[in-house]
Amino acid sequence: MSVQVALHFIEQFRADEQFKTRLLALNKNPNLEGFVQLGSELGLHFTVAELNEAHKHDWAMRGLLYSKDDG
């Protein structure tokens, strides 16, 4: 369940410039622990491990979306 929350955080970070600006303003040197803390402050609770897992899923889905079918 929390992997889904972390995935939502990633999607929101990517899509919403105001959200991204706000997060980066709060944390000048972003790291995974900082993103977890900021997510928690926004009511999005996940761990570093769950954020890493969500990132893997995100990249896998993007790979499927943008891969070319050579067949």
Sine and cosine of phi, psi and omega as CSV:
sin_phi,cos_phi,sin_psi,cos_psi,sin_omega,cos_omega
0.00,0.00,-0.70,0.71,-0.04,-1.00
-0.95,0.33,-0.39,0.92,0.12,-0.99
-0.89,0.45,-0.62,0.78,0.05,-1.00
-0.90,0.43,-0.63,0.78,0.04,-1.00
-0.90,0.43,-0.69,0.73,0.03,-1.00
-0.90,0.44,-0.62,0.78,0.05,-1.00
-0.90,0.44,-0.65,0.76,0.07,-1.00
-0.87,0.49,-0.67,0.74,0.04,-1.00
-0.86,0.51,-0.72,0.69,0.01,-1.00
-0.88,0.48,-0.73,0.69,-0.01,-1.00
-0.89,0.46,-0.67,0.74,0.00,-1.00
-0.92,0.40,-0.66,0.75,0.02,-1.00
-0.87,0.49,-0.67,0.74,-0.04,-1.00
-0.94,0.33,-0.64,0.77,-0.17,-0.99
-1.00,0.04,-0.45,0.89,-0.17,-0.99
-0.93,-0.37,0.96,-0.26,-0.03,-1.00
-0.88,0.48,-0.61,0.80,0.01,-1.00
-0.91,0.41,-0.65,0.76,0.04,-1.00
-0.89,0.47,-0.73,0.69,-0.01,-1.00
-0.88,0.47,-0.72,0.70,0.01,-1.00
-0.88,0.48,-0.68,0.74,0.01,-1.00
-0.89,0.46,-0.71,0.70,0.00,-1.00
-0.90,0.43,-0.71,0.71,-0.03,-1.00
-0.94,0.35,-0.49,0.87,0.07,-1.00
-0.93,0.37,-0.56,0.83,0.01,-1.00
-0.97,0.24,-0.40,0.92,-0.08,-1.00
-0.64,-0.77,0.99,-0.12,-0.07,-1.00
-0.92,0.39,-0.47,0.88,0.02,-1.00
-0.87,-0.49,0.98,0.20,-0.11,-0.99
-0.89,0.46,0.64,-0.77,0.14,-0.99
-0.59,-0.81,0.15,-0.99,-0.08,-1.00
-0.87,0.49,-0.67,0.74,0.01,-1.00
-0.88,0.47,-0.62,0.79,0.03,-1.00
-0.91,0.42,-0.64,0.77,0.04,-1.00
-0.91,0.41,-0.63,0.78,0.04,-1.00
-0.89,0.46,-0.70,0.71,0.01,-1.00
-0.89,0.45,-0.71,0.71,0.00,-1.00
-0.91,0.42,-0.65,0.76,0.07,-1.00
-0.86,0.51,-0.68,0.73,0.01,-1.00
-0.88,0.48,-0.66,0.75,0.03,-1.00
-0.90,0.45,-0.41,0.91,0.02,-1.00
-1.00,-0.09,0.10,0.99,0.01,-1.00
1.00,0.08,0.21,0.98,0.03,-1.00
-0.96,-0.29,0.97,-0.22,-0.13,-0.99
-0.98,-0.20,0.87,-0.49,0.04,-1.00
-0.39,-0.92,0.27,-0.96,-0.01,-1.00
-0.98,-0.21,0.16,-0.99,0.08,-1.00
-0.87,0.50,-0.68,0.74,0.01,-1.00
-0.88,0.48,-0.66,0.75,0.02,-1.00
-0.93,0.36,-0.58,0.81,0.07,-1.00
-0.91,0.41,-0.67,0.74,0.07,-1.00
-0.88,0.48,-0.70,0.72,0.01,-1.00
-0.90,0.44,-0.67,0.74,0.03,-1.00
-0.89,0.46,-0.63,0.77,0.03,-1.00
-0.89,0.46,-0.67,0.74,0.05,-1.00
-0.87,0.50,-0.72,0.70,0.01,-1.00
-0.89,0.46,-0.68,0.73,-0.01,-1.00
-0.86,0.51,-0.74,0.68,-0.01,-1.00
-0.93,0.37,-0.60,0.80,0.04,-1.00
-0.89,0.46,-0.69,0.72,0.01,-1.00
-0.92,0.40,-0.63,0.78,0.05,-1.00
-0.92,0.40,-0.59,0.81,0.06,-1.00
-0.87,0.49,-0.69,0.73,0.05,-1.00
-0.91,0.42,-0.65,0.76,-0.04,-1.00
-0.91,0.42,-0.66,0.75,-0.11,-0.99
-0.98,-0.20,0.01,1.00,0.02,-1.00
-0.96,0.28,0.52,-0.85,0.01,-1.00
-1.00,-0.10,0.63,-0.78,0.06,-1.00
-1.00,-0.02,0.96,-0.28,-0.04,-1.00
-1.00,0.09,0.00,1.00,-0.06,-1.00
-1.00,-0.05,0.00,0.00,0.00,0.00
